[in-house]
Amino acid sequence: MIEISDFVSHGPVEPEVIEAYRGRVPDEVIQLWEKYGYGTFAEGFLRVINPAVYEAELADCLGKTQGDGVAIPILVTGLADLITWEPSHSGFVGIKYREDGISGLNSTLSAILRMLGRGTDWYLSRTLNWDIFPKAIAAHGELPYGESFTFVPLLSLGGPEKVENLKKRETIAAIQVMVEFQGVVGH
């Protein structure tokens, strides 16, 4: 497991969660949960989450229509993007609800972490269009662990992509609202 130098712990991953997903996610994800637990990294942009909670709350929002239909939530971003492990793609996929699109991140967690180590800004900009996030932190302050910035009004409803239009919202509720108004991001 590659070291995550800026990881901020929010708490341990429950043993029952680890056991429920063992064999369903790559061993690297299990190692991440065992070593780091829940928390944030990549300047607070990426958050390690409980996949069971996100699967239960967002089952109809995952939009997995191709391949085997499996998309297991692993991470969420500070802009309410969901990062899933998708075995049929043999990789990690970013579901960018705010943009109604997806982004392939990499086939392994260690490759994602290596890319972050080489250039957080460059990698996150290229894959998850994170450029507004540091500006939002400067303008609105740090995010609590369970919250993300969301455009109000939503970009899909004609809202401008400006820092002043970003509001702190509970992440799961923000994703649910985006899907309710925009529809599922099918992939």
N, C-alpha and C positions, 0 to 999 in steps of 0.2 A: 504494500500500500504506500502510495506517495504521500509524503507529509503535507498537511494543509496548514501553512504557517499562520494564517489569520482566522482560523476557526474559533468561533465563539459558541460555547456549549449552552444549550437550552435545557438539557437533561438527557438521561440515558434512554435508549430504545428498549422497550420492554422485551424480556426474553420470549414471551409468547408471540410477539410480532416477528421477531427474528426467526423463530421456528416455523411460523405460518408461511413465511416467504422463502425459507431455505429450499433450494431446488427450483424455485420459480423465478429468482433473480440471479444475476451473476454472483459468484463468490466475493468479488470485489465490493459489491453493495453490502453484503453481510459483514465484511471486514470494516467498511465505513461505519456501519451501525454499531458494531462492537467496540471499535476504537474511539469514535468521536461522539456517537449518539445523535440526538437532534440538535440543530444549531444552524448558524449562518457562516458563510465564508465568501470569498471573492468580493471583498469590500461591502459585505452585507447583502449582496445581490442574490446569492444562491442560498436556499434554505433546505436542509435535510428534514423531511416530513415523515409522518406516520402514513404509510400507504393504505392501511386498512381504513383509516378515517377518510382519506381522500377518495378511495374507491366507494365507500358507503355513501358519502355525500355527493359525489360527482359522477356516479356511474353513468348517468344519461348524458354527461357533458364530455366524456372522453373521446367520442367521435371515431373510435377504431372500427373501420368498416372493411379494411383490406387484410389479407393474410389470415392469421388465425384468430383475429379479433381481440388479442390480448394486449393491453396497455396498462402497465403497472406504474402508478405515480411514485416517483423517487424523490424528486426535488421540485421546488416551486421558486419562482423568481420574485424579486421586489416589484415587478410590473405585472404580477398575476399570470405569468406563463407557467405552464405545467410541463415538467420534464419527466418523461415516462421511459420505462424499459419495455421494448417491443421485440419479443423473440422472433417474430416473423421477419423483421427487418434486421435482426441480429445487432441491435444497437439502441442508442438513446435518441429520443426525438423530443424536440421542444414544440409544444403546442402554444402558439402565440395568439391567444384569444383576441387581444387588442388589435391585431392586424389581420385576423381571420386567415391564418396560415400556419405552416409547420416548418421546422428546420431540423435536418439531420445533424446531430451533434458529434457523434463518433460511435464506434462499435464497442469501446471499452471505457470504463470509468477512469482507469489510469491514464488513458490517452487524453481524456477531457481535462484531467488534473494537470497533466504535462503541458497542454496547450495554455491553460490558465497561468501556469508558472512562467511560460515564455512571454506572455503579454495579456494580462487580464482584459485591458481595454480593447485591444485588437480582436481577440477571440470572441469576447461577448458582443462586441459591435457587429462582427461578421455573422455570428450565428443567431443571436437573440435581440439584435437591435437595441442594445442597452444604453445607448449614448445619452438619453435624457435622464437616466437614473442618478448619476452623480450630481447632476444639476438639481434634481428634485430633493436629494438629501441636503444639499447646500441651502435650498430655499425653504424646505418644510421640516427638516430635522430627521433624525434616525427613525427607522421603522421598528415598531414592536415585532417580535418574532412571528406572530400570526397574521400580520397585516402586509398589504402591498399597496403600491400607488396605482390608482385607476383613473383614467380620463373621465372627467365629468364636464359636459356630456361625452358619451362614448364616441370614439373616432368614427365608428360605423353610422352614427346618427348625426354626423356633421360637426362633431366637436373638433376644435383645433388641437394639434399636437404641440401644446405649449406647457411649460412647467407650471404656470399658474392654473392650469386646468387639471392638474393631478391632485387627487385627494387620497388620504389614507383610508383604506377600507379593509375589513376582514377578508382575507384572501379567498376562502371558499365561497363566501357570499358574493364577492366581486366576480368570480368565475361564473357562478350561477346566473347572475344578472346579465353578464355579457352573452351567455348562451341563450338566455330567454329572449333577448332582443335581437341578437344576430344569427342565432342558430348554431348548431354544432359545427366544429371545424373537422370535417370528415377527412380521414386519411387512411 
